[in-house]
Structure formats: C-alpha cells, structure tokens
Amino acid sequence: MKKLVIVLLLINSIAFAQSINKKYFVEEKISGGSKAVGEFNVVEYSIKTADNKLLYKISNKTDYDIPYSGIEVFDDGSSVLINSFYGTLTFFDNSGVKTKETKLSETLGFEYERNIRTVVDNNFLLVLFSEDNKEQSTLQKYNSDGALEKTIELNQTNINAVAYSASLNQIYISSVKWNNNGELSKEISLLNEEGQLLKRYNANFEKGYFTEDNRFIAFSNKSLLSINSDDLNIAFLNESTKNKLYLDVTATNNTIVVAEANLPKLQNGKWVYENPTILKLNPSGKIIERKSVNAVFTGFGFRKSGKNIQFIADGKAISIE
C-alpha cells in the first residue's frame, strides 16, 4: 500500500501551484512520436496572457524516454523550464530568449522519478527537491534572472505540493509520512522564508492559492480548505462527496468557485471527465450555488477574462456566471 500511495502522489515528476488571478497561462503541444533510443519528441510551450494573446513560444527537444520539462511563468512574463531528469532550470526573458541554465545541485545525477516541487510568486521562484544521500529536503529561492538567492535545508520530506506568498512571507508545504506500522499521515507545514516552522495542520493539498484578501485556499482531488493568513486558523475543511473529485478551484470577491466531477474514465490513454458541476461557496465553505455543465473533456482549468471567470474544457471556454 505504501508504494501505491507514492505512485498516486508523484504520478507527475513536477507539480505547480498557481496564482488565484494569474496573468499568464501555458499551452503545451507535443510532436514527434518517438519510440526508440535516438529518437526525440518536441514540446512547444506557448506562453499566453490571460486574455489569450500569445507572448512567445519555447521549443524543447526531449529524448524519447525522458520526462518532459515543466514550466513556471513569472509576473513580468519571463519563464523557467524545470527538468526533473537532469535537475536543471532554464530561464527565458519575456520575449522567449534563453538567458541562463543552472543545475539545482552539482551532486544530482540523472533520475527518471525525481520529485521536484516549484512555485512562483511575483518574480521569485521556490524549488523544493531531495537527494538520495540526504534525509532532508532542499528549498532554493531564485529571482527571475536565474540568480540563486537562498538555500535552506528542511525536515519535511515526501513533499507533494508547495504554495508561496512573498508579501506575506509564508510558505505552505504539503507532505506525507508513515509511522512504524506503515500507516500514512498527511501534514501541511507553514514556514517563513527563513525556514522557521509557524504552524502545522492535519491536512494536505495538491494546489494552493493566495487570494487578494489574504486567504490561503488549497485543494486536492478529495479535499478543499481555506486558511486565514492573518491568524493562521482554518476557516473550513471540506471533503468531496463519494465518487466525486475536485478538479480546480478559483475565487472572486468573497466567493470560492469549485469544479467537481464524477470519477473519470480511461480512454485511449487519457482520463476523460464528463458533465462537471460548478460550486460556489461562501467564506465559511457553505455551498450557495450549483451549476451543471454539459461537457466531455480531458484538459481543464479555470481562467479569468477581465472580471469574468470561465471554466476551460479542452480549450472551450464555458462561462460560469
């Protein structure tokens, strides 16, 4: 069971937290169809503004069996590719020109299943990773130019998500651990940028957001919580109903908006979702509105267009107002 849980949590080698009101989003297109040594795939990352205008593209050639790089976009439109196999960061300016490449640690070797967690706030990048010969995790802070500003060793291991607010000096880290009986426990650790522990919570998350009114909202596919970033208390902790999953979360004014769907079906190697329900919650976590959406899709996510929130299902924008 322990091994199965690890596979579920780390199915992607890199996971990304997102801003609740992000200025940019990224579309990925993979071509090549490589199947053997010596063949390659090409991943094209299109960095777009929130109103769907192309800023620039990055083309990344990848050996056929190596995990694709993830990407984070800074507030000024520059970006960074994160390669978990090589343990490298490649920085680009806001016109798509490569400016710097750096290795997370000179002692990192090649690894197919390396667990790297990253998050961007404003023009700062946090990276969390672990090395085989260390019992601790490493946290690094970079600016958008690729300069390493800080390195801290943390006691948290088996990290599955991170969220960060530079203005609040708060870092939320979601991790799991096992006791001597092999039982799994989940924990959220709240740290400041000096690595000092501020508080622990018996919960976990896969993505975390900070709202304009200083609430931390985070979710996994089975849980949703809100923490007041001022007094650090949990405002609510909700669980998804049986046989349903939380897909994505956003917020507007005092309303939290959640996309929920039935368990997906695996078709042609992709998870297919059908007919999600859009839930609107008040700050206490109570559902105040439901809206059913007629759609079948594999890719999804909320996006803000001006003052309007849309749910994007395989590129199709669905208004939730």
N, C-alpha and C positions, 0 to 999 in steps of 0.2 A: 504493500500500500504506500509506503514512504516513497518508493521510486516512482509510482504512478502519479502521486501528487506533484513531484518535481517536474515531470513531463508536462502536466497541465499548466503549471505556473510559468514555466520557462519555454513554452512552445515557440515563442519568438525570442531570438537572442538579444534583441534590443526593444525596449518599451519606452514610450514617450508620454510624459504628461503634457497637457495643453493649457493655454490660456483660455479663460471663460469668454473673452472677447478678442480672439486672435485676429491680427491684422493680415495674416497670410495663411495659405494652405498649400499643400503639395499634392500634385497628381503624379503617379508613377506608371510608366509604361515599360514593359519588359519584352524584349525581342531577342531572337537568336535560336531558341530551341535546341541548345547544346545537350549532348547526351554522353560524351566521352571525353577523356583526357585530351587536352589540346584544343578543345572547342570552348567557345565563350558565349555568354549572354551579355546583353547591353541593357542597363536600366537607365531610362531617361526620366529625370526628375524635373517637373515643371513647377516652378515657384510662382504662385499667383497671389494677387491681392484679394481681400475679402469680397470685392465686387467682381471677381472673376477675370481680372486683367493680368495677362502674362507679364511677369517681371523679367525672368530669364529661365534658361534650361541648363541642366547639368547632365552630361552623359557619362556613365560609369561602366567600364568594361570589367566583367567579372568571370573568373574561371567557372566552369560548368557546375562544380560541386561545392562552391564556397558560398556561404550565406551572403545575401545582398546587404549592402550598407543601409543604415537608417539615416535620417536627415532631421536636423533641427534648424529653424529659421529665427534669426534674431529680430529684435524690434526695428532695427534700421534696414531690414531686408537682406542683410548678408546671411550666410548659412554655413553649416558644417556637416560633413558626412562622417558617420561613425561606423567604422568597420570592426565588427566583433572578432572576426577570424584573425586579422593581423594586429588588432588592438591599436588602431590608428585613428587620428582625427585629421580631416582635410577641410581647411577653411576656404571660403569663397567670399568675395565682396558682393555688394548688392547689384552688380551687373553680371555676375556669374564667373568672374575671373578668379582662378585659384591663387590664393595668397600665401598659404602655409600648410605644411603637413607635419604632424608630430606624432610620436608614439607615446602611449599612456605610461609605459614603463619599459625601460631597456631590458628588463628581465622577463618580459612577456614573450612567450613563444606562440606558435600558431595553435589555434584551438577552435574546433567546429562548434562547440556548445558553450562558449564563454558567455557569461551573463553580465551585460553592461546596461546600466540604467542611466538615462540622461534627462535633463530638463533645462529649458531656457526661460529666464525671466529678464525682460528688458534686453540688455546687451551682454548678459552673463550666462555662461553655461556651467552646470554642475554635472559631473560624471562620477558614477559610483561603479566600482568593479572590484573583483577579488583575484588573488593569485594563488596557485596551488600550494605554494610553500608558506602561505600566511594564514593564520586563523582569524585575522581581521579583514575588514573591507577598507578600501581606499576611496576617499572623496577628494576630487580635484575641482577647482574653480578656474575657468578660463574667461577672458574677455572675448569680444567678437573678432579681434585681430589675431586670436590664437595664442595670446600670452598667458602662461600659467601663473595665476595669482596666489593660489593657496593649495596646500595638500594636507589632509588630515586623515589619520587612521581611526576607524570607527569599530566599535564592538559588534555592531549589527552585521549579521551575515544572512545568506539566503534571501536577499532583498528582491522583491518583486515589483516595487514601484517607488517613485520619489516625486515630491512636489516642492516648489521653492518660491518664496517671495522675498526679493532683495529688500524692498522697502520695509517689510515687517521683520526682517532678519529671522525668518522661520523656514525650517526645512522639515518636511514630513516624510518619514521613511517607513514603508510597509515591508514587513519581513515575516518569515515563518521559522519555527524551530520545533524540534522533537525532544520529548523528555526521555528518560531511561526506559519507559515502557513502549516507546515508539509512537506515542500519542502526539498529534500535531496541535500546536498552538499558534495563533496569529497575533501580531502586535504592530501597532503604529507607534513609532518613536518621534517625538518632536524635539528638534535640536535647533540651536542657533548656529551662526556661521563659524563659531569657534569650536563647534563640535560638542558643546555642553548640552546635556540632556535636560529638557524643560518639563516634559511630561510623557507618560505612556498611556496608550489606550488599548483595550482588548478588542481590536477590530483590524480590518485590513482594507486595502484598496488597490485598484489597477490603474486608475487615472485620478488625478486630483487637480482642483481648480481654486483660485482665489477670486472672489467677487469684488466689485468696486466698494462694497460696504464692509469689507474685511471679514467675510465669512470664508471658511475653507470647506469646499464641497467635494466629496470624493466618492467613488463607487467602484465596485467590482460587478461581475455579472449577476451576483446574488445579493448584494448589499449596497445601501446608499446612506451616507452620513453627512452631517453638517456640524462643523465646529466653529464656535465664536473665536476669532483670532485675538480678541482683546482679553477675555477672561479664560480662554483655553478650555472651556467646557463644551461638551457635546450637546448640541441643540436637539438632534434626533438621530436615531439609527434605525433604518427601515430594512426589512428583508423582502426580496421579491417573492411573489406568490409561487406556489408549486407549479413546476413545469414551465415557468417563465423566466426570462433573463432580462436584465437591464442592458441595453445596447449603448446608449450615450446619454449624456447629461449636459444641460446648459442652464443659464439663468438670465432673467431680465427683471429689472427693478427688484421687487420683493418676491418674485415667483421663480421657483425651480422647475425646470422642464425636463422630463424624462421620457426616453423612448424605451418601451418594453415590448417584448415579442415572445411567442412560443419558442420552444426548443427548435433549432434549425435542423434541416435535413442535408445529408451529404450527397451532392450530385456532381458527377464529373470532377471530383477532387476539390469541390468548393462547398462551403456551408451556405445554404440557401435559407433565407428568412422570408416569412410571409406575414402580411397584414399586421403591422405593429400598432400598438396603442400609445398615443401621446398623453402623458400625465402631467398635470400642472399641480404643484404643491405649494403650500404657504410656508413661511419660515420655520414653522413647527413640524413640518413634514406631513401635514394632513393633505390628502388629495382633494382639490377643489374643482377639478375639471378633467374629463376624459374625452379623447377624440380618437376614433378608429380610422386607420389609414389603409386604403386598398393598394397594396404594392407587394411585388415579389422581387427580392434583391439579394446581392451578396455583399456589396460595399455600402457603407452608410456613415452618417455623422451629421451633427447639427452644424449650421453655418448661419452667421448673421449677415444680413444685407441691409445696411442702414439701420433702421430701428426694428426691422422685421427679422424673425427667426424662421429659418427653413430647415426641414429635415431632408437631407440629400440621400436618395436611394439609387445607387448605380448611376450617378450623375444627374438624375431627375430631381428637381427642386420641388418639395411639397410644402406649401405654406401651412403653418400650424395655428394661425390666428383664426 
